[in-house]
Amino acid sequence: MKFIPAKTPLTGETLESLTARLREHGEPAFRAKQILEWLYKKRVTSWDEMTNLPKPFRAWLAETFDLVPASLVIEKHSADVTDKLLLEMRDGSLIETVIIRAPQEGVGVDHSRKTICISTQVGCAMACVFCASGLAGLKRDLNAGEIVAQLLHVCRREDARTPRARAELASFDNIVVMGMGEPLANYDNLIRALTILNAEWGLGFGARRITVSTSGLVPKILKLAQEPLGFRLAISLHGATDEVREKIMPVNKAFPLAKLLPAVREFSLQHGRMITLEFILIEDVNDSLVQAEKLRDIARDLHAHVNLIPYNTVEGLPWKRPSLTRQERFADILRDARISVTLRREKGHDIDAACGQLRLKTEKDRAVAAPLP
């Protein structure tokens, strides 16, 4: 499941690691900062654009590092101004990155708040029954450079769209690690990537604007709680009792609520930040008022925000979203208890924005189009 690229992705290098590589090649340490400035501040896409570097050195860099390890395959635009990007890695693997816009009053779409949803794996091994990401299983982890490349691709894309982006280091307002894959199952690459995004020599993006989502890997949650950077945490709960959760999320067998909730509480205590409980509402599965009451009690105990997400239909899966009336009744139980709750209106439904759908469709189309051996 480990992909070893022919060239090292430059986007996966820290200032320290890049400095060490350059010293081995006989280059002065200050060259590392110059290179990273070209990459993250000026966002160049070719080595020749790094004009303050000697030509022989640029040639060595081109032979050694991959400057753009992800390429765009498909870009889809939703009527609700959600954009989905299908990116291809060097080995042909496909991943999805989603841009979710929240237009602000009095400004145009190009000046809206932007949340970027990134992937950490090609596919997923968690086997949640409602999710498209895991339908074909886990192919491999993304390396740190491939994770960072998603954000850099969005920055370059937004630079071409709006002057606002050109004036700022990051072309977005929030990062959510909620795309394809279980982020904490790819822990080391995740932390390295987020460290690069947060660093002054990287994108300089504030850790408290980065949310890491997990299906509930308890040991890794406790490990994340000890990280010095104050990332936010979201738990993909989707069931307020073990009975319901086990039916749709196999991870609950290893880490039931009795283990998961104390770990979440420990994270919250360590970082002093409100955590989020993600809860996809699926008709006749977890949308009962009893589940709402149980979820209310959990959220109250954890002082958590609840994000209710009506299910986004996935081709080939039988699940449906509850009616609007059912959604509101569920949410009202939380509201009446003064729980912080958001009932999300699903974004990108017309472009199959649920994680993994576009990738699966593209892989099927490629398989059909491929000539027989």
N, C-alpha and C positions, 0 to 999 in steps of 0.2 A: 504493500500500500504506500510505499515511499517512492516518490519520483525524484530522481537525481538528474537535474537538467544539465545539458552540455555546457552551458555557461551559467555562472552564478548570477541570479537576479540582483541588480544593483539596489533595487527597492527593498531587499532583505538585509542590507548591510547597515550596521550601526556606525557611528563616527569612530568608535574604538576599533571595531573589526576592520573597517575600511582603511584606517590609518595603519594597522598592522600589515594588511596586504600590500599597501603601497611601500612601506618600509622594506618589506621582503624584496620588492622590486627595485629598491634603491632610490625611491622618491621621497622628498621631504614631507613631513607630517601635514603641513599646511595645505597640501594638495587635496586632502580628504574634504576639508571644509569647502574648498572651491567647487569640487565635484558635486557635493550635496546641495550647495546653493544653486547650481545649474539645474539640478534635478527637482528640488522642492520649491524653490523661490521663483525660478524662471521657467521651470517645467518644460525643458527642451525635450525633443524626441529624437535627436541625432547627436552623435558625438562631435560632429563638425561644428555644431553650434557652440561648443565650449571653447570659445575663441581665445581665452587667456591660458590655455593649456598647450604645450608644445605638440606639434603634429605627430612625432614618433610616440609620444606618451598617449595621445588619443588613439592611435592605431593599436597600441597594447591594450588599452581599455576596451576597445571594440572586440578584440579577440578573447578577452577575459570575462567581461560582464555583459549581461543582457539588460539593455536599457529599457525596453518595453516588453515585459514578459507576458502580457495579455493583449489580445487583439479583439476588436468588436466584430461579432458575427451578425447579430440582429439587434435592432433597437425598436421597441414598440412604445407607442404613446397612448395613454388612456384619456378618455373624455374628462376625467376628474384630475387631469394634469399629473398623474403618476406615470413615470417612465420606467420601463424594464430593459436592462441591457443584458444580452447574452454574450459572455466573453469566452474566448478560447485560449487555453494554455498551450505551451509549447508541445505537449504530448498529445494534443487534440482533445483533452478533457474540456468539458463545458461547465461553466458556472454562471450563476445569476447575481446581478447587482441591481437594486431597485432604488429609484429616486422618488421620494414621497414629498410632494409640495403642499404647503399650507399657505395659500394666498393671504396676504395681510390687507386689511381694509385701506383703500386709498392708493394702493400700489399695484403694479402689474404682476403677471405671473413670474416674470424673470427676477422680480425682487421678493418673491415669496420665501418663507422659511423652508429650508430643505433638510430633510432627514435622509441619510443614506443607509440602506440596509445591505450589509455585506455578508458574504459566505465564507466559511472556514474549511469546508470539505467538499469533495466531489461526491455527491450523494450523501447518505446518512445511514448509520447502523442502528439507530434507536428504534426503528420499526413502529413508530406511532401510526395507528391504523388509519388515521384521517389525513395523513400528510403525503404530498406528492414527492418530497425530497428523498424519501427512503424507499420508494416503490422499486427501484432497481438496486437497492442496497448501497453499501459504501464502496466506492472505487479507490479513493485515497485521500489523505490529508492534503491540504494546501500548504505550501511552505510560506514563511513569513513574507517573502518578496511578492508572492502571488496575492496574499491578502492585502498588502499595502498597495499593490498595483491597481486594485479596484478603485481605491480612493483617488489615486493619482489620475486614473483615467477619467473619473468624474470631474476632477478639477480642470483638466485640459479641455474637456467637453464644455464645461460651464464657462471657462475663460472665453471661448469663442462666441458665447451666447449673450453675455452681459458684462458691462463695465464694472458692475459691483464686484464680480468675481476677480477681475484683474487687480482690483485695489486691495484684495484681502488674500491672506496666505491660504486659507481653506475656503473652498467655494460652497460650503454647506454649514449647517448650524448644529446638527447632531449626527452621531453615528450609532446605529443599533446593530449589534452582531446577532442577527436573528434570521439570516438567510439560510442557505443550504448547509446542513451539517450540525453537529453538536459541538459548539465552540470549546467547551471544557474537555472534550475528548481529544482535542488538538492543542493542549494547554501551552506547551513551550513555544510553538509557532505563533499562537494567539498573543501571548504576552510580549514576545519579541516584536511582533507587528504593531501592537498598540503602543509599545515604548517608542518605536520609530515615529509613529504618528504624533505622539505627545511631545517629543523632544524639540528643543529650540532649533536644532539643526535639521529637523524633519519638517513636519507640517505645523508644529507648535499648537496642536489641537488639545484643548483642555480635557483632562481625564474625566471631569464631572459631566461632560457632554457626551460621554461614551457609555452606552449601556450594553452589558454582556448578558445574553439570555441563555438559560440552560434548562434542560428537561429534568434536571435534578440529580446530578452526579455529586453526591454529598462530600466525598473526600476532596474533590477539586473546588467545591464551594468554600470549604474551610481553608484550603490553600490560597484561594483568591482573596479571602478575607485578610490574609497576612501580607498581601502585596502593598507596597508603599503608595502606589498611585491609586487615587480614590475613584475607581470606576463604579458606575452604577450597576445594580443587579436586577434582572428580571427572571422570574421563575415561570416556566411553561407548566402551569398547574393542570388546568383542563379537567380536573375532577376534584371535588372537595371531600371525597371519602376514598379510602383504599379500594373499595369494591368497584366504584365507577372508574377510578383512575387506572386500575389494573386491566380493565377491559379494553382501554384505548392506548395505554402507554406501558409497554413491557418493563420500562426502567423502574416502575413502581414496585416490582417484585424484589429487586435488589435494594431499593431505597424507598421504603414506604413512608408515609407521612410522619410517622413517629421518629424517623431518622432525618427526614428532609427539613421539617419545620424548625427543629432546634438549630440546624446548620444555617438556615436562613436568618434566624434570630441572631446568631453569633456574628454573621456578616454585617447585619444592620448595626449591632452594638459596636463593632470594630470601626465602622466608617461613619456612623452617625447620619446615615442617609436613608430616606424612605425607599423601600424596595417596591417593585411592581409585581403583581400576580397576573400573569396572562391567562385568560380563560376563554377558549374558543367555544362558542355556544353551538351545540349540535342537537338537532331535533331528536327528541325521545332518547337521548343518550345522557346528557348532563344538564339539560335545561329545566329540570324540575324545580319547583319552589323549595323543596327540601334541600337540593344542592345549593340553591341561593342562600338559604339560611346557614348551612354549613360553611359556605364560602365567607359569608358575613362574619362568622365567629373567628375564622382563621385570619381574615384581614384585620379585624379589630385587635386580636392578640398580637399580631406582628406590626401593627400601625402601618399597614401597607396600602398602596394604591392598587386598585383593581382595574384592569383593562379588559373589558368585555368585547369579544370579537366575533360577530356572526360568521358562521362557517362559509368559506369561499369554495364553492363546488369544484371538485376535481374529477375530470373525466375518468371513468372506470371505477370510481369509488361510490358507495351507495348513500353516503351521508348528505344531509340537507341542513340548511339553516332554519332556525325557528321563525315563526311569523313575527312581524314587528310588534304585535301586541304581546306575544310571549317574551320577546326580548325586553320590552319595557317593564313588564311585571317582574321579571328577574332582577333588572337593574333597580327597580323601586325598593325592593327588600334591602338592598345595600344602601341606597340613598336615605331611606327612612332611619337607618342606623348611623347616619352621618359618616359613612365610609366614603373615602375619596374614590370615585368611580368614573370611568369614561366608557360610554357605549359607542364603540367605533362604528362608523359607516365604512364598510369595506372599500378599500382603495384598489383601483386597477382591475375590477372584476371583468371588464370587457377586453382585457389583454392577458387574461390568465395569470394574474400577478401573484397567486399563491406560490410559495417557494417550490421550485422544481418542475412546474408544469411546462414552461417554455423549453427547458433543457430536455425533458423527456420527449416532447413532440419533435424537437429538432433531431434528436438521436434516432427516433423511429423513421423520420423522413430520410435521414442519411442512410440508414440501413436499407430502406426500400430502393433508394437511388443507386446504391453501390452495385457495381457489376459482379456477377457470379464468378467465383474463382475458376 
